[in-house]
Amino acid sequence: MDDPDLSARKHLAANDPAFPARREEAWGRIVVALDGVLTPAGYTLGKTTWSRMTAAGKSAVHLQRNRYGWDVQIVLRFVTPSGEVPDHPDWPGGEDVTLAEFFEEAVSDPGTLAFIDVLERPECLTLATEILRDQVLPWFKALHSEA
């Protein structure tokens, strides 16, 4: 969904000499928030991806920066020991899954975090971490326990 307010704020940020530093501040907040949820669950951070391996496969939570520098998307992956996506009824298919997959009908992906929003509306980051903790981690745990 197109957010005209976000578009206007992106335009203002593009002309703000402080935006690159603010973007890195937002990036840091995102990493700290996700690390606080994922590390206690046994995930280790390597560059931009938290991962966990078991006999059933490898799960990963990856932060993928938008090439234009406005936002980051949380991307979920699970691969079996043979390198395939899981053959599981809850797996939506394809290699990458977004947080939007955890909703019947998502208006937008709560895992796509605009750097401006993380700084100005921290509740968007809170929502993403709650979804990770309450829905994604139990889902990954079930996939890991199938070995």
Secondary structure, 3 states (H helix, E strand, C coil): CCCHHHHHHHHHHHCCCCHHHHHHHHHHHHHHHHHHHHHHHCCEEECCEEEEEECCEEEEEEEEECCCCCEEEEEEEEECCCCCCCCCCCCCCCCCEEHHHHCCCCCCCCCEEEHHHHHHCCHHHHHHHHHHHHHHHHHHHHHHCCC
